[in-house]
Amino acid sequence: MAYRFSPAIAKLINALGKLPGIGQKTAQRLAFHILDESREDALALADAIREACASVTLCSECCNLTEDDPCDICQSRTRDRTRICIVENPRDVAAMERIHDYRGLYHVLHGVISPMHDIGPEDIKLRELFQRLQTHDEIEEIILATNPTIEGEATALYVARLLKPSGIRTTRIAHGIPMGAALEYADEVTLARAFQNRQEI
């Protein structure tokens, strides 16, 4: 007869198993790790999750996660307010901010268009983007920084097509061979994109 966890432990394992990239065994390992921790540490984790869920919301301007509305980036007087970089999710904002080269604003779509998963343009934050563009005529450039996936490319092309009549300059971040990688291991699409985006030196 298979071993059965107590209802409380099973509930914890099931909740942890819903996290991305967490399988059943990892969920069990995490659950037992949490229960092995001191009660104070385990409850501190629960409190941190509860507090984040209660206090974090979407910025009314860029749709990034924030506790203050508008967020720090949208409020900043030092950002270039003529450019908006469109990304798929809040993690991408963090990635872009790490390079310290981009000083414009952002717009977070919270997903990409994916007919296979029944996600259409109305299911991501596109309406909010175009409402924003109507109220901010200082925008001169939209930078499309969706991921180089089929869905990311389709979303970028869709947004670019909608933006065309506005006259706002629309650019796409370059994708190609990563530093330290060998050409022989690159797939055809990556290699073709790297070739197309070559620059004069």
N, CA, C and O of each residue as an XYZ file, in Angstrom:
804
protein
N       0.849     -1.202      0.000
C       0.000      0.000      0.000
C       0.879      1.245      0.000
O       1.813      1.342      0.795
N       0.587      2.199     -0.888
C       1.403      3.402     -1.021
C       1.247      4.288      0.210
O       0.170      4.403      0.795
N       2.363      4.906      0.578
C       2.355      5.799      1.738
C       1.551      7.058      1.432
O       1.689      7.635      0.353
N       0.724      7.481      2.360
C      -0.099      8.671      2.168
C       0.316      9.736      3.177
O       0.427      9.474      4.375
N       0.543     10.946      2.660
C       0.880     12.060      3.534
C      -0.368     12.522      4.282
O      -1.495     12.305      3.837
N      -0.144     13.155      5.414
C      -1.264     13.742      6.144
C      -1.885     14.831      5.267
O      -1.199     15.382      4.406
N      -3.167     15.154      5.467
C      -3.824     16.150      4.606
C      -3.091     17.489      4.545
O      -3.012     18.093      3.476
N      -2.557     17.962      5.667
C      -1.867     19.263      5.686
C      -0.593     19.216      4.854
O      -0.296     20.157      4.119
N       0.166     18.119      4.967
C       1.409     17.982      4.198
C       1.086     17.830      2.716
O       1.746     18.429      1.868
N       0.070     17.028      2.406
C      -0.338     16.834      1.007
C      -0.770     18.156      0.386
O      -0.468     18.433     -0.775
N      -1.478     18.972      1.166
C      -1.920     20.276      0.678
C      -0.734     21.184      0.395
O      -0.728     21.896     -0.608
N       0.281     21.169      1.273
C       1.489     21.971      1.077
C       2.246     21.503     -0.161
O       2.689     22.326     -0.961
N       2.399     20.185     -0.327
C       3.094     19.639     -1.499
C       2.362     20.019     -2.779
O       2.986     20.401     -3.770
N       1.041     19.912     -2.753
C       0.237     20.257     -3.928
C       0.389     21.731     -4.287
O       0.486     22.071     -5.466
N       0.412     22.613     -3.281
C       0.566     24.057     -3.522
C       1.929     24.367     -4.100
O       2.039     25.154     -5.040
N       2.978     23.756     -3.552
C       4.335     23.984     -4.051
C       4.506     23.419     -5.456
O       5.259     23.970     -6.260
N       3.814     22.328     -5.756
C       3.907     21.703     -7.072
C       3.312     22.539     -8.185
O       3.553     22.260     -9.359
N       2.530     23.569     -7.839
C       1.945     24.449     -8.851
C       2.915     25.533     -9.295
O       2.648     26.246    -10.262
N       4.048     25.666     -8.592
C       5.043     26.661     -8.987
C       5.735     26.215    -10.266
O       5.919     25.016    -10.471
N       6.128     27.158    -11.142
C       6.766     26.770    -12.411
C       8.097     26.060    -12.183
O       8.911     26.488    -11.365
N       8.303     24.985    -12.908
C       9.562     24.252    -12.824
C       9.675     23.339    -11.621
O      10.730     22.745    -11.398
N       8.612     23.213    -10.840
C       8.633     22.372     -9.646
C       7.806     21.116     -9.898
O       6.587     21.182    -10.056
N       8.487     19.974     -9.934
C       7.794     18.703    -10.100
C       7.373     18.139     -8.747
O       7.575     18.768     -7.708
N       6.784     16.948     -8.776
C       6.265     16.325     -7.555
C       7.370     16.073     -6.532
O       7.197     16.371     -5.350
N       8.500     15.526     -6.975
C       9.577     15.209     -6.024
C      10.180     16.471     -5.415
O      10.464     16.519     -4.218
N      10.372     17.493     -6.250
C      10.919     18.748     -5.734
C       9.930     19.393     -4.772
O      10.335     19.964     -3.760
N       8.644     19.308     -5.076
C       7.615     19.855     -4.186
C       7.652     19.156     -2.825
O       7.517     19.804     -1.787
N       7.835     17.845     -2.833
C       7.946     17.090     -1.578
C       9.184     17.527     -0.801
O       9.127     17.730      0.412
N      10.310     17.669     -1.517
C      11.560     18.076     -0.866
C      11.418     19.455     -0.226
O      11.857     19.673      0.903
N      10.796     20.389     -0.963
C      10.592     21.740     -0.434
C       9.655     21.728      0.776
O       9.890     22.421      1.766
N       8.599     20.935      0.677
C       7.645     20.860      1.782
C       8.328     20.361      3.054
O       8.142     20.933      4.127
N       9.110     19.308      2.933
C       9.789     18.772      4.118
C      10.875     19.717      4.618
O      11.142     19.777      5.818
N      11.502     20.455      3.703
C      12.485     21.458      4.121
C      11.804     22.551      4.951
O      12.306     22.948      6.002
N      10.668     23.025      4.469
C       9.926     24.061      5.199
C       9.524     23.554      6.583
O       9.636     24.277      7.573
N       9.058     22.313      6.643
C       8.614     21.752      7.925
C       9.784     21.442      8.854
O       9.607     21.363     10.069
N      10.982     21.264      8.286
C      12.185     21.048      9.105
C      12.729     22.352      9.675
O      13.456     22.349     10.668
N      12.371     23.470      9.038
C      12.818     24.776      9.520
C      12.165     25.073     10.871
O      11.212     24.410     11.279
N      12.694     26.064     11.540
C      12.046     26.480     12.789
C      10.669     27.046     12.459
O      10.439     27.535     11.353
N       9.767     26.977     13.414
C       8.427     27.498     13.200
C       8.461     28.978     12.815
O       7.660     29.433     11.999
N       9.402     29.730     13.415
C       9.525     31.163     13.123
C       9.890     31.399     11.663
O       9.315     32.265     11.003
N      10.865     30.611     11.154
C      11.291     30.780      9.763
C      10.185     30.382      8.786
O       9.969     31.051      7.775
N       9.492     29.295      9.093
C       8.413     28.835      8.213
C       7.284     29.855      8.176
O       6.740     30.144      7.110
N       6.933     30.397      9.330
C       5.852     31.387      9.372
C       6.282     32.708      8.747
O       5.460     33.435      8.190
N       7.599     33.023      8.844
C       8.105     34.241      8.196
C       7.949     34.131      6.680
O       7.620     35.113      6.013
N       8.186     32.928      6.135
C       7.987     32.704      4.703
C       6.521     32.889      4.336
O       6.200     33.545      3.345
N       5.633     32.309      5.141
C       4.202     32.452      4.879
C       3.777     33.917      4.958
O       2.972     34.381      4.151
N       4.319     34.637      5.930
C       3.981     36.061      6.082
C       4.483     36.880      4.899
O       3.804     37.798      4.439
N       5.701     36.538      4.397
C       6.255     37.264      3.252
C       5.394     37.061      2.012
O       5.171     38.000      1.247
N       4.913     35.842      1.813
C       4.031     35.555      0.671
C       2.712     36.317      0.832
O       2.221     36.933     -0.115
N       2.149     36.267      2.037
C       0.872     36.945      2.294
C       1.011     38.456      2.097
O       0.141     39.095      1.505
N       2.118     39.024      2.602
C       2.332     40.464      2.484
C       2.509     40.882      1.021
O       1.969     41.899      0.586
N       3.276     40.078      0.269
C       3.485     40.395     -1.149
C       2.161     40.348     -1.911
O       1.886     41.215     -2.741
N       1.347     39.336     -1.628
C       0.055     39.222     -2.315
C      -0.866     40.381     -1.966
O      -1.663     40.821     -2.795
N      -0.755     40.876     -0.730
C      -1.633     41.954     -0.280
C      -1.188     43.320     -0.769
O      -2.021     44.183     -1.046
N       0.132     43.528     -0.879
C       0.624     44.885     -1.141
C       1.118     45.126     -2.564
O       1.209     46.277     -2.993
N       1.438     44.070     -3.303
C       1.953     44.248     -4.661
C       0.787     44.294     -5.643
O      -0.116     43.459     -5.604
N       0.831     45.281     -6.516
C      -0.219     45.452     -7.519
C       0.430     45.799     -8.857
O       1.657     45.815     -8.956
N      -0.361     46.075     -9.875
C       0.182     46.467    -11.169
C       0.231     47.982    -11.268
O      -0.714     48.673    -10.886
N       1.340     48.490    -11.784
C       1.469     49.921    -12.033
C       0.424     50.330    -13.072
O       0.275     49.670    -14.100
N      -0.291     51.408    -12.803
C      -1.339     51.850    -13.726
C      -0.775     52.401    -15.028
O      -1.511     52.569    -16.000
N       0.531     52.685    -15.055
C       1.171     53.190    -16.268
C       1.763     52.053    -17.093
O       1.388     51.859    -18.249
N       2.692     51.298    -16.494
C       3.472     50.319    -17.275
C       3.070     48.872    -17.036
O       3.550     47.982    -17.737
N       2.197     48.615    -16.057
C       1.734     47.262    -15.728
C       2.812     46.391    -15.097
O       2.660     45.170    -15.048
N       3.906     46.997    -14.608
C       4.903     46.237    -13.871
C       4.399     46.024    -12.448
O       3.495     46.727    -11.996
N       4.984     45.050    -11.737
C       4.622     44.825    -10.347
C       5.191     45.943     -9.486
O       6.335     46.357     -9.672
N       4.396     46.428     -8.551
C       4.841     47.540     -7.716
C       4.035     47.595     -6.429
O       2.930     47.059     -6.346
N       4.607     48.252     -5.430
C       3.857     48.552     -4.209
C       3.345     49.983     -4.243
O       2.375     50.322     -3.563
N       4.002     50.822     -5.038
C       3.583     52.212     -5.202
C       3.062     52.406     -6.616
O       3.638     51.879     -7.569
N       1.982     53.153     -6.759
C       1.409     53.389     -8.076
C       1.350     54.895     -8.353
O       0.688     55.632     -7.622
N       2.040     55.357     -9.406
C       2.861     54.590    -10.349
C       4.163     54.090     -9.721
O       4.571     54.535     -8.648
N       4.801     53.148    -10.426
C       6.027     52.521     -9.909
C       7.194     53.511     -9.908
O       7.099     54.617    -10.439
N       8.301     53.074     -9.292
C       9.489     53.943     -9.179
C      10.012     54.382    -10.543
O      10.418     55.531    -10.711
N      10.003     53.467    -11.522
C      10.533     53.807    -12.846
C       9.643     54.842    -13.524
O      10.143     55.809    -14.097
N       8.334     54.647    -13.462
C       7.408     55.600    -14.094
C       7.429     56.957    -13.397
O       7.190     57.987    -14.027
N       7.716     56.956    -12.090
C       7.769     58.213    -11.342
C       9.077     58.964    -11.538
O       9.131     60.179    -11.349
N      10.141     58.241    -11.919
C      11.479     58.835    -11.963
C      11.568     60.003    -12.950
O      11.077     59.920    -14.076
N      12.195     61.078    -12.510
C      12.400     62.244    -13.371
C      13.654     62.105    -14.224
O      13.895     62.917    -15.118
N      14.455     61.069    -13.948
C      15.714     60.911    -14.682
C      15.583     59.962    -15.871
O      16.531     59.817    -16.642
N      14.429     59.313    -16.035
C      14.256     58.373    -17.144
C      13.925     59.126    -18.430
O      13.344     60.211    -18.411
N      14.319     58.508    -19.555
C      14.002     59.050    -20.881
C      12.542     58.728    -21.180
O      12.208     57.570    -21.433
N      11.688     59.711    -21.154
C      10.256     59.506    -21.295
C       9.803     59.450    -22.753
O       8.606     59.380    -23.031
N      10.760     59.481    -23.681
C      10.402     59.398    -25.101
C      10.463     57.969    -25.620
O      10.096     57.711    -26.766
N      10.926     57.029    -24.780
C      11.075     55.637    -25.233
C      10.377     54.680    -24.271
O      10.439     54.840    -23.052
N       9.711     53.683    -24.851
C       9.093     52.624    -24.062
C       9.591     51.283    -24.593
O       9.514     51.005    -25.789
N      10.098     50.467    -23.688
C      10.554     49.118    -24.028
C       9.454     48.140    -23.618
O       9.059     48.090    -22.454
N       8.969     47.370    -24.583
C       7.896     46.413    -24.317
C       8.494     45.043    -24.023
O       9.247     44.497    -24.828
N       8.149     44.494    -22.858
C       8.645     43.178    -22.444
C       7.470     42.272    -22.107
O       6.336     42.727    -21.955
N       7.765     40.980    -21.993
C       6.704     40.008    -21.748
C       6.257     39.963    -20.295
O       5.063     39.852    -20.018
N       7.211     40.047    -19.355
C       6.850     39.884    -17.949
C       7.766     40.709    -17.043
O       8.797     41.204    -17.500
N       7.408     40.865    -15.768
C       8.216     41.681    -14.860
C       9.662     41.223    -14.723
O      10.543     42.045    -14.471
N       9.926     39.922    -14.884
C      11.309     39.423    -14.807
C      12.172     40.052    -15.891
O      13.366     40.271    -15.690
N      11.567     40.343    -17.042
C      12.322     40.949    -18.144
C      12.723     42.386    -17.834
O      13.765     42.852    -18.295
N      11.901     43.092    -17.053
C      12.278     44.448    -16.627
C      13.537     44.358    -15.772
O      14.477     45.132    -15.956
N      13.551     43.411    -14.837
C      14.726     43.228    -13.975
C      15.964     42.906    -14.801
O      17.053     43.401    -14.508
N      15.805     42.073    -15.838
C      16.938     41.715    -16.703
C      17.454     42.935    -17.456
O      18.663     43.150    -17.536
N      16.545     43.731    -18.006
C      16.951     44.933    -18.747
C      17.644     45.948    -17.838
O      18.603     46.602    -18.247
N      17.158     46.074    -16.618
C      17.737     47.035    -15.685
C      19.158     46.640    -15.269
O      19.957     47.496    -14.887
N      19.467     45.351    -15.344
C      20.814     44.889    -14.952
C      21.891     45.402    -15.893
O      23.040     45.555    -15.478
N      21.547     45.674    -17.167
C      22.587     46.088    -18.112
C      22.938     47.574    -17.992
O      23.972     48.001    -18.506
N      22.099     48.364    -17.325
C      22.362     49.791    -17.060
C      22.504     50.634    -18.329
O      22.928     51.787    -18.240
N      22.166     50.105    -19.499
C      22.294     50.866    -20.748
C      20.989     51.549    -21.132
O      20.996     52.575    -21.811
N      19.885     50.985    -20.701
C      18.581     51.520    -21.088
C      18.032     52.393    -19.963
O      17.933     51.954    -18.817
N      17.678     53.627    -20.296
C      17.168     54.562    -19.288
C      15.765     55.063    -19.617
O      15.316     56.073    -19.075
N      15.079     54.352    -20.506
C      13.716     54.738    -20.850
C      12.694     54.097    -19.929
O      13.026     53.653    -18.830
N      11.447     54.051    -20.385
C      10.349     53.464    -19.630
C      10.044     52.061    -20.156
O      10.644     51.612    -21.132
N       9.116     51.379    -19.507
C       8.753     50.015    -19.890
C       7.244     49.883    -20.041
O       6.469     50.719    -19.575
N       6.858     48.797    -20.713
C       5.470     48.353    -20.680
C       5.497     46.830    -20.622
O       6.085     46.177    -21.485
N       4.852     46.267    -19.595
C       4.870     44.818    -19.385
C       3.568     44.217    -19.918
O       2.479     44.594    -19.486
N       3.695     43.283    -20.856
C       2.517     42.679    -21.484
C       1.861     41.595    -20.636
O       0.671     41.323    -20.795
N       2.619     40.978    -19.744
C       2.133     39.842    -18.942
C       1.681     38.698    -19.844
O       0.600     38.135    -19.675
N       2.540     38.373    -20.805
C       2.263     37.254    -21.681
C       2.522     37.605    -23.137
O       2.950     38.712    -23.461
N       2.256     36.647    -23.997
C       2.390     36.834    -25.443
C       1.179     36.221    -26.132
O       0.476     35.389    -25.558
N       0.949     36.641    -27.357
C      -0.141     36.071    -28.142
C       0.210     34.625    -28.491
O       1.267     34.359    -29.062
N      -0.674     33.701    -28.148
C      -0.410     32.282    -28.392
C      -1.721     31.558    -28.693
O      -2.386     31.076    -27.776
N      -2.097     31.479    -29.969
C      -3.344     30.796    -30.330
C      -3.415     29.357    -29.816
O      -4.496     28.862    -29.496
N      -2.257     28.684    -29.737
C      -2.247     27.290    -29.260
C      -2.712     27.192    -27.805
O      -3.261     26.172    -27.387
N      -2.486     28.273    -27.033
C      -2.896     28.286    -25.624
C      -4.108     29.192    -25.399
O      -4.403     29.583    -24.269
N      -4.803     29.518    -26.487
C      -6.005     30.372    -26.423
C      -5.722     31.726    -25.782
O      -6.553     32.256    -25.044
N      -4.543     32.284    -26.068
C      -4.196     33.617    -25.574
C      -4.182     34.564    -26.765
O      -3.332     34.455    -27.649
N      -5.126     35.489    -26.779
C      -5.225     36.455    -27.862
C      -4.744     37.822    -27.425
O      -4.350     37.994    -26.271
N      -4.766     38.798    -28.317
C      -4.319     40.155    -27.989
C      -5.067     40.775    -26.811
O      -4.514     41.586    -26.068
N      -6.337     40.381    -26.650
C      -7.140     40.944    -25.565
C      -6.769     40.360    -24.196
O      -7.197     40.873    -23.162
N      -5.968     39.281    -24.196
C      -5.600     38.620    -22.938
C      -4.294     39.146    -22.350
O      -3.926     38.775    -21.236
N      -3.601     39.994    -23.078
C      -2.370     40.595    -22.560
C      -2.570     42.115    -22.484
O      -3.606     42.625    -22.912
N      -1.600     42.824    -21.952
C      -1.784     44.255    -21.640
C      -1.513     45.169    -22.844
O      -0.751     46.132    -22.750
N      -2.153     44.848    -23.972
C      -2.010     45.684    -25.166
C      -2.943     46.891    -25.143
O      -2.568     47.983    -25.568
N      -4.150     46.688    -24.648
C      -5.100     47.796    -24.569
C      -4.518     48.925    -23.716
O      -4.642     50.104    -24.048
N      -3.881     48.534    -22.611
C      -3.265     49.515    -21.715
C      -2.135     50.267    -22.404
O      -1.938     51.458    -22.162
N      -1.390     49.568    -23.267
C      -0.305     50.218    -23.997
C      -0.850     51.313    -24.909
O      -0.336     52.432    -24.910
N      -1.882     51.000    -25.679
C      -2.394     51.972    -26.642
C      -3.139     53.117    -25.953
O      -3.149     54.240    -26.458
N      -3.755     52.844    -24.815
C      -4.337     53.931    -24.031
C      -3.240     54.870    -23.537
O      -3.410     56.089    -23.516
N      -2.124     54.289    -23.146
C      -0.976     55.069    -22.672
C      -0.418     55.947    -23.787
O      -0.078     57.107    -23.556
N      -0.325     55.397    -24.986
C       0.218     56.159    -26.110
C      -0.695     57.326    -26.493
O      -0.225     58.355    -26.979
N      -1.988     57.162    -26.275
C      -2.926     58.245    -26.593
C      -2.784     59.429    -25.640
O      -3.072     60.567    -26.008
N      -2.337     59.155    -24.412
C      -2.230     60.235    -23.421
C      -0.810     60.777    -23.280
O      -0.594     61.773    -22.589
N       0.157     60.131    -23.927
C       1.558     60.572    -23.837
C       2.114     60.788    -25.240
O       2.679     59.871    -25.835
N       1.956     61.990    -25.763
C       2.404     62.259    -27.137
C       3.905     62.512    -27.227
O       4.419     62.796    -28.308
N       4.614     62.413    -26.100
C       6.073     62.599    -26.134
C       6.804     61.322    -26.551
O       8.014     61.353    -26.774
N       6.085     60.194    -26.662
C       6.719     58.925    -27.022
C       7.197     58.977    -28.470
O       6.412     59.230    -29.384
N       8.498     58.733    -28.672
C       9.098     58.757    -30.010
C       9.516     57.375    -30.502
O       9.624     57.150    -31.708
N       9.752     56.447    -29.568
C      10.225     55.115    -29.978
C       9.632     54.042    -29.079
O       9.553     54.191    -27.860
N       9.216     52.952    -29.722
C       8.788     51.746    -29.018
C       9.817     50.673    -29.334
O      10.086     50.383    -30.500
N      10.393     50.084    -28.288
C      11.389     49.019    -28.459
C      10.722     47.701    -28.097
O      10.291     47.507    -26.960
N      10.637     46.803    -29.058
C      10.008     45.502    -28.821
C      11.061     44.517    -28.327
O      11.971     44.142    -29.067
N      10.928     44.101    -27.061
C      11.918     43.216    -26.447
C      11.263     41.925    -25.968
O      11.599     41.404    -24.905
N      10.319     41.413    -26.768
C       9.744     40.106    -26.453
C      10.787     39.036    -26.752
O      11.734     39.272    -27.502
N      10.606     37.863    -26.163
C      11.589     36.787    -26.310
C      11.626     36.247    -27.745
O      10.629     36.323    -28.464
N      12.777     35.703    -28.160
C      12.905     35.180    -29.528
C      12.277     33.793    -29.689
O      12.937     32.846    -30.117
N      11.014     33.694    -29.343
C      10.240     32.468    -29.534
C       9.229     32.734    -30.639
O       9.067     33.874    -31.074
N       8.556     31.698    -31.089
C       7.537     31.875    -32.126
C       6.458     32.842    -31.629
O       6.030     33.736    -32.360
N       6.023     32.652    -30.375
C       4.984     33.520    -29.812
C       5.504     34.942    -29.599
O       4.790     35.914    -29.843
N       6.758     35.054    -29.141
C       7.353     36.374    -28.923
C       7.503     37.142    -30.219
O       7.238     38.343    -30.272
N       7.929     36.447    -31.269
C       8.073     37.082    -32.583
C       6.708     37.500    -33.136
O       6.553     38.600    -33.667
N       5.722     36.606    -33.004
C       4.377     36.912    -33.505
C       3.796     38.122    -32.778
O       3.153     38.971    -33.395
N       4.021     38.198    -31.475
C       3.522     39.331    -30.694
C       4.200     40.619    -31.115
O       3.543     41.651    -31.258
N       5.519     40.568    -31.316
C       6.267     41.756    -31.748
C       5.764     42.251    -33.104
O       5.577     43.452    -33.297
N       5.546     41.337    -34.032
C       5.061     41.717    -35.361
C       3.655     42.302    -35.286
O       3.341     43.263    -35.989
N       2.814     41.729    -34.439
C       1.443     42.212    -34.265
C       1.453     43.643    -33.729
O       0.749     44.511    -34.245
N       2.262     43.885    -32.682
C       2.339     45.226    -32.095
C       2.905     46.218    -33.109
O       2.408     47.338    -33.226
N       3.948     45.807    -33.847
C       4.562     46.694    -34.843
C       3.550     47.085    -35.913
O       3.522     48.232    -36.360
N       2.723     46.131    -36.320
C       1.714     46.416    -37.348
C       0.676     47.413    -36.828
O       0.250     48.307    -37.561
N       0.270     47.260    -35.568
C      -0.697     48.190    -34.981
C      -0.105     49.588    -34.804
O      -0.819     50.587    -34.890
N       1.200     49.650    -34.557
C       1.859     50.939    -34.322
C       2.162     51.697    -35.606
O       2.353     52.912    -35.572
N       2.210     51.005    -36.727
C       2.632     51.618    -37.980
C       1.900     52.915    -38.323
O       2.549     53.895    -38.691
N       0.575     52.954    -38.214
C      -0.126     54.198    -38.557
C       0.197     55.373    -37.625
O      -0.008     56.528    -37.997
N       0.693     55.089    -36.435
C       0.957     56.156    -35.458
C       2.175     56.999    -35.822
O       2.306     58.141    -35.384
N       3.066     56.419    -36.630
C       4.293     57.130    -36.981
C       5.368     57.048    -35.918
O       6.447     57.614    -36.090
N       5.099     56.354    -34.819
C       6.107     56.179    -33.773
C       7.156     55.182    -34.260
O       6.819     54.111    -34.764
N       8.414     55.540    -34.108
C       9.497     54.641    -34.518
C       9.414     53.347    -33.701
O       9.341     53.383    -32.473
N       9.425     52.215    -34.391
C       9.316     50.919    -33.726
C      10.544     50.085    -34.061
O      10.846     49.850    -35.231
N      11.257     49.636    -33.016
C      12.467     48.845    -33.222
C      12.336     47.516    -32.483
O      11.505     47.367    -31.587
N      13.168     46.560    -32.872
C      13.187     45.225    -32.252
C      14.594     44.975    -31.760
O      15.558     45.231    -32.480
N      14.726     44.471    -30.524
C      16.079     44.175    -30.039
C      16.678     43.060    -30.896
O      15.966     42.177    -31.374
N      18.000     43.115    -31.082
C      18.694     42.114    -31.899
C      18.851     40.813    -31.122
O      18.993     40.813    -29.899
N      18.823     39.720    -31.848
C      19.075     38.405    -31.259
C      20.144     37.731    -32.101
O      20.181     37.895    -33.320
N      20.997     36.988    -31.458
C      22.041     36.320    -32.226
C      22.834     35.340    -31.385
O      22.309     34.729    -30.455
N      24.111     35.198    -31.728
C      24.972     34.234    -31.050
C      25.419     34.807    -29.703
O      25.969     35.908    -29.667
N      25.200     34.094    -28.600
C      25.648     34.615    -27.307
C      27.165     34.579    -27.176
O      27.834     33.782    -27.833
N      27.697     35.442    -26.329
C      29.141     35.477    -26.089
C      29.615     34.119    -25.570
O      28.986     33.520    -24.699
N      30.732     33.646    -26.118
C      31.313     32.382    -25.675
C      30.762     31.160    -26.380
O      31.232     30.048    -26.140
N      29.761     31.342    -27.257
C      29.165     30.199    -27.947
C      29.880     29.943    -29.270
O      30.419     30.865    -29.882
N      29.881     28.696    -29.700
C      30.495     28.315    -30.974
C      29.419     28.273    -32.058
O      28.289     27.856    -31.806
N      29.784     28.714    -33.278
C      28.823     28.753    -34.387
C      28.245     27.379    -34.699
O      27.076     27.262    -35.067
N      29.070     26.330    -34.552
C      28.614     24.994    -34.939
C      27.438     24.506    -34.097
O      26.700     23.615    -34.517
N      27.260     25.094    -32.898
C      26.174     24.657    -32.018
C      24.929     25.539    -32.129
O      23.912     25.251    -31.499
N      24.998     26.594    -32.914
C      23.853     27.504    -33.053
C      22.834     26.916    -34.022
O      23.203     26.335    -35.043
N      21.557     27.069    -33.701
C      20.518     26.599    -34.618
C      20.401     27.572    -35.790
O      20.933     28.681    -35.740
N      19.704     27.151    -36.840
C      19.643     27.924    -38.075
C      18.983     29.290    -37.881
O      19.421     30.285    -38.458
N      17.921     29.329    -37.059
C      17.202     30.594    -36.861
C      18.090     31.607    -36.144
O      18.154     32.773    -36.531
N      18.778     31.148    -35.090
C      19.674     32.035    -34.330
C      20.803     32.533    -35.215
O      21.149     33.714    -35.180
N      21.376     31.643    -36.004
C      22.485     32.010    -36.880
C      22.020     32.995    -37.954
O      22.725     33.955    -38.266
N      20.836     32.758    -38.517
C      20.297     33.664    -39.532
C      20.027     35.040    -38.937
O      20.313     36.057    -39.570
N      19.472     35.081    -37.709
C      19.189     36.358    -37.052
C      20.492     37.101    -36.744
O      20.563     38.319    -36.905
N      21.509     36.382    -36.309
C      22.795     37.007    -36.023
C      23.396     37.597    -37.300
O      23.990     38.675    -37.267
N      23.243     36.902    -38.408
C      23.772     37.382    -39.684
C      23.012     38.625    -40.147
O      23.614     39.591    -40.616
N      21.701     38.590    -40.013
C      20.868     39.721    -40.441
C      21.171     40.980    -39.618
O      21.107     42.097    -40.130
N      21.499     40.781    -38.342
C      21.730     41.919    -37.443
C      23.212     42.278    -37.306
O      23.618     42.909    -36.331
N      24.010     41.868    -38.292
C      25.438     42.190    -38.221
C      25.650     43.706    -38.280
O      24.860     44.427    -38.889
N      26.732     44.183    -37.638
C      27.023     45.607    -37.578
C      28.424     45.883    -38.105
O      29.313     45.034    -38.055
N      28.584     47.078    -38.602
C      29.906     47.481    -39.100
C      30.828     47.743    -37.905
O      30.409     48.312    -36.897
N      32.094     47.318    -38.037
C      33.064     47.563    -36.956
C      34.280     48.304    -37.496
O      35.206     48.601    -36.742
